[in-house]
């Protein structure tokens, strides 16, 4: 039985993770962390990780970047693997995660969808072939409650494209402040916020007289929660500290 703690358990994604775990015969949610405390959950909830009194095999975090310090301290002190599915980390926080991964297994991804990670591979391939002759633009759409922009997934996509280009790409965020012709080495990134859009990412390769578009649409939050639960299972098989990602999980599935 895999025992899970959920960080941000009272939030939208935390509740979806709890529902998915409840439907799995080999997974048990033994507790959660949330600033709101207990809120109708079937497991104990603490306002901070350091107050937790139960043992677990992994923590799944869908909370906010503000919770990172407490989670890293908790993970290292137990020790216990962490699945970090939160977005919006600063560079300083990313450096903290890298440092903590020297002591414990940490699985971090801005997007836990398997489909997105297949898309990243397609983007790399397309950029390698088309990059010098095609302009690359990324448009991401999310619900009106999402606070970070552009999305972590959009930045992952831009990074995948940039890694395959024969030049150093320049990211341009929106264009309302830019009054000049588009540069040939730009990757444009635009964000849309509205309604209850779960997550929509479109990558446009625009060339002379032809356009190629790659797109991924998430139809429900379950796709991200399911990926996080699979990541937690994966971490229980890991014997060494390190920073793991969806590419490691996809390789394991293959």
C-alpha positions in Angstrom: 0.0 0.0 0.0 1.4 3.4 -1.1 0.7 6.0 1.6 0.3 9.6 0.4 0.2 13.0 1.9 -1.5 15.8 -0.1 -0.2 19.3 0.2 -3.0 21.8 -0.7 -5.5 19.1 0.0 -8.5 21.5 0.3 -7.8 23.2 -3.0 -9.3 22.3 -6.4 -6.4 20.0 -7.4 -5.9 18.6 -4.0 -9.5 17.3 -3.8 -9.1 15.7 -7.3 -5.9 14.0 -6.2 -7.8 12.7 -3.1 -10.6 11.4 -5.2 -8.3 9.6 -7.6 -6.3 8.0 -4.7 -9.6 6.8 -3.1 -10.4 4.9 -6.3 -7.1 3.1 -6.3 -6.8 -0.1 -4.4 -3.1 0.2 -3.7 -3.1 3.9 -2.5 -4.1 5.4 0.8 -4.2 9.1 1.6 -3.0 9.2 5.2 -3.1 13.0 5.7 -2.8 16.4 4.1 -1.5 19.9 4.6 -3.6 23.1 4.1 -3.6 26.5 5.7 -7.4 26.2 6.1 -7.0 23.1 8.3 -9.6 20.4 8.4 -12.3 20.9 5.8 -14.6 17.8 5.5 -11.8 15.4 4.5 -11.7 11.8 5.4 -8.1 12.1 6.6 -6.3 14.3 9.1 -5.2 17.7 7.9 -2.5 19.9 9.4 -1.9 23.6 8.7 1.8 23.0 8.2 4.0 20.0 7.2 6.1 20.1 10.4 2.9 19.3 12.4 2.3 16.0 10.6 2.3 13.0 12.9 1.9 10.1 10.4 4.3 8.2 8.2 4.0 8.3 4.4 5.8 7.1 1.2 5.4 10.4 -0.7 4.0 13.9 -0.7 2.0 15.3 -3.7 1.9 19.1 -3.7 -0.7 21.1 -5.6 -0.6 24.2 -3.4 1.5 27.4 -4.1 5.1 28.4 -4.3 4.8 29.9 -0.8 4.6 26.4 0.7 7.9 25.3 -0.8 10.2 26.1 2.2 8.1 24.0 4.6 7.8 21.1 2.1 11.5 20.9 1.5 12.3 21.1 5.2 9.7 18.3 5.8 10.9 16.2 3.0 14.6 16.3 4.1 13.9 15.9 7.8 11.8 12.7 7.4 13.1 11.9 4.7 10.3 11.5 2.3 10.1 11.9 -1.6 8.2 15.0 -2.9 6.0 15.3 -6.0 6.0 19.1 -6.8 3.2 19.9 -9.3 2.9 23.5 -8.3 3.9 26.2 -10.9 5.1 29.8 -10.6 8.4 29.1 -8.8 11.1 31.8 -8.9 14.6 31.0 -10.0 15.7 31.1 -6.4 13.1 28.5 -5.5 14.1 26.3 -8.4 17.7 26.5 -7.1 16.4 25.4 -3.7 14.6 22.4 -5.2 17.8 21.4 -7.1 19.8 21.6 -3.8 17.2 19.6 -1.9 17.2 16.9 -4.6 20.7 16.1 -3.6 19.3 14.7 -0.4 15.9 13.2 -1.4 14.0 12.2 -4.5 12.0 15.1 -5.9 9.7 14.8 -8.9 9.0 18.2 -10.4 7.0 19.1 -13.5 5.1 22.2 -14.5 2.6 19.8 -16.2 1.8 16.2 -15.1 0.0 15.2 -18.3 1.6 12.4 -20.3 0.1 13.9 -23.4 2.0 17.2 -22.9 5.2 15.3 -22.6 4.6 13.6 -25.9 3.8 17.1 -27.3 7.2 18.3 -26.0 9.0 15.6 -28.0 7.0 16.6 -31.2 7.9 20.3 -30.6 11.6 19.5 -30.3 11.5 17.5 -33.6 9.6 20.2 -35.4 11.9 23.0 -34.2 15.0 21.0 -35.3 13.6 20.7 -38.8 11.7 24.0 -39.2 13.4 26.4 -36.8 15.6 28.4 -39.1 12.8 29.1 -41.6 9.7 29.2 -39.5 8.6 31.7 -36.8 7.6 30.0 -33.5 4.6 31.3 -31.4 3.1 29.8 -28.3 -0.5 30.6 -27.1 -1.6 29.3 -23.7 -5.1 29.6 -22.3 -6.2 28.9 -18.7 -9.1 29.6 -16.3 -9.5 33.0 -14.7 -8.2 31.9 -11.3 -4.7 31.1 -12.5 -2.3 33.7 -11.1 1.0 33.0 -13.0 1.5 33.9 -16.6 2.8 32.6 -18.8 2.0 29.1 -17.6 4.8 26.8 -16.5 3.8 24.5 -19.4 4.2 27.3 -22.0 7.7 27.8 -20.7 8.4 24.1 -20.9 7.2 24.1 -24.5 9.4 27.2 -25.3 12.4 25.5 -23.7 11.8 22.3 -25.7 11.7 24.3 -29.0 14.7 26.4 -28.0 16.8 23.3 -27.1 16.5 22.1 -30.7 17.2 25.5 -32.5 20.7 26.2 -33.9 20.7 29.7 -32.3 20.0 31.3 -29.0 16.3 32.0 -28.9 14.8 35.2 -27.4 11.5 34.9 -25.5 9.0 37.7 -26.2 6.0 37.9 -23.9 3.0 39.4 -25.7 3.7 42.3 -28.0 1.8 45.3 -26.8 5.1 47.1 -25.8 7.0 46.0 -28.9 6.9 48.4 -31.8 9.2 46.7 -34.3 9.3 43.9 -36.8 9.4 40.5 -35.3 12.9 39.2 -35.0 13.9 35.9 -36.7 15.2 34.4 -33.4 12.1 35.2 -31.3 9.8 32.7 -29.6 6.6 34.6 -28.9 4.6 33.6 -25.8 1.0 34.8 -25.2 -1.3 34.1 -22.3 -5.1 34.1 -22.2 -7.1 33.9 -18.9 -10.9 33.3 -18.9 -13.8 31.2 -17.7 -13.0 27.7 -16.6 -10.5 26.7 -19.3 -8.5 23.8 -17.7 -5.5 24.2 -19.9 -4.9 24.8 -23.7 -1.5 25.1 -25.3 -1.0 25.8 -29.0 2.4 25.9 -30.8 2.5 27.7 -34.2 5.3 27.2 -36.7 4.6 29.9 -39.3 6.6 29.8 -42.5 6.4 31.2 -46.0 3.0 30.2 -47.4 2.4 27.4 -44.8 1.6 27.0 -41.1 2.0 24.0 -38.9 0.2 23.9 -35.5 0.5 21.5 -32.6 -2.0 21.6 -29.8 -2.9 20.0 -26.5 -6.1 20.6 -24.7 -6.8 19.3 -21.1 -10.5 18.5 -20.8 -10.4 18.1 -17.0 -8.1 18.4 -14.0 -8.0 14.6 -13.6 -5.3 14.4 -16.2 -2.9 16.4 -14.0 -3.9 14.6 -10.8 -3.6 11.2 -12.4 -0.1 12.1 -13.6 0.9 13.3 -10.1 -0.3 10.0 -8.5 1.7 8.0 -11.1 4.7 10.2 -10.2 4.2 9.3 -6.5 4.1 5.6 -7.4 7.3 6.1 -9.5 9.1 7.7 -6.6 8.5 4.7 -4.4 10.6 2.7 -6.8 13.5 5.2 -6.8 16.4 4.3 -4.6 18.6 7.4 -5.0 18.1 11.1 -4.4 17.7 13.3 -7.5 15.5 15.5 -9.5 13.1 13.5 -11.6 10.6 14.6 -14.3 7.9 13.3 -16.6 10.6 12.1 -19.1 11.8 9.7 -16.4 8.2 8.4 -15.9 7.6 8.1 -19.6 10.8 6.1 -20.0 9.7 3.8 -17.2 6.3 3.2 -18.9 8.0 2.3 -22.2 
